[in-house]
Amino acid sequence: MLRNAPIRAYIPVADVARARGCYEKTLGLNPKQEYAGGVVYECGGNEMFMYPTPNAGTSKASQAFWQVDDVEAEVAELRRRGVRFEEYDLPGVTMKNGIAIGGGAKTAWFKDTEGNILAISQSA
């Protein structure tokens, strides 16, 4: 049954080499495996598959998020590495220093080189 099977996030990219620079150099991920023209990364025991497609960056919704213990520290480190965070006007949510606070979480969104929206989030 699916409830017992691992799930893998898909990250669409137009340019695998460019995206690898972002994910490996800027975000600090290590490639686990290459196949089908893409790359698998392991994050916290889960996997994501970055794959080539002309449809990269077309979603207006978040593709994936990392659950972290300290969102402020992660934002500071990613900013130091050159990541720019998005600001959104959301009902019931307060934005402070690029971090949305509300709904029981602190979340910060950013875009990768392919236009995908990604996030880091901390449960409150």
N, C-alpha and C positions, 0 to 999 in steps of 0.2 A: 504494500500500500504506500501511497505517496507520503503519508505522515511519517513513515520510517525511512524515507529516502532523503539523502542530502539534496539541497537546492543550491543552485549556482546562479549568481547574478550575471547578466549579460551587459557588457558595456560596448556600444557601437562606436566605431571610429572610422573616419575617412582615410587617415594616414597613420598606419601602424607605427612607423618609425618615429614620427612626431609625437604620437600619443605615448609611446614607450618612454620618451624623454621626460614627459610630464609625470607619468606614473612611477617611474623608477628614480629619476633624479630629484624632482620636486617633491613628490609625495613619499618617496623612500621605500617603495615596494620592491620586492625581489621576485623575478619571474620564476615560476615553478616548472612550467612546461610550455612548449610551443607546439601548436598543431592547427591544421586547417587555416593557415595564414594568420592566426591570432596567438594570443599569449594568455596563459592561466597564471593568476596571482593568488597566493594564499594569504588570508587576513584573519587572524584570530581563530584559526581552525576551519574557517569557511573559505570558499573559493569564488573568484569572479573571472569571467572569460571576456577578454577584450578581443573583439573580432572586427574584421574589415567589412564595411558596408557603405553604400552611397547615402544611406538614410541617417547617418550619424548626426547627432546634435539637433534633431528635428522635434524631439519631445519637449514640451513646456513643463513637464513634471520632473521631479527628482528621479534619477536612475537608480541610485543606491545611497546608503548612508552607513557611516561607521559609528557604532555605539562606543562612546568613550567615557572615561571616569571624570575627566576635567576638560570641558570644552574650551574654557578660557586659555588653558595652557596649550591645547592643540591649535587654536586660532593663532596665538602668538607665534608658535613655532612655524606654522604654515605661512604666516605673513612674512616671517624672516626669510623663508625660502621663495618668496615672491608671489604667493597666492593672493588674489584679490577676492574679497567676499562680497556677496550680493546683499542688497538691502531690499526688503519686501514690506509693503504696507498690508498687514494682515489683521483682520478684526480680532480683538481680544489678545493681541500679542504686542509686546513692547520690544523694539529693536534697541540694543545698547551695544555700541562698539562692534557692529556686525553680527551680533548674536541675538536671535529671537528668543524671548522669554515668555512662556505661556503654555497652557495646555499640559502642564506637568513635565515640560522639557525645556532644555536650552539647546537651540539648534543654530548652526551657521552653514550657509549654502555658498558654494563656489562652482565655477565652471571649469572643465578641463579644456585642453587645447582644441577639442573637437566640438565644443559647445554643449556637452552633456552637463546637466545640473547634478552635482553631488553634494553630500552634506556630512557633517559630523554632528552628533547629537548626544546629549547627556540627560538621563532621566532625573527629574527633580526630586 
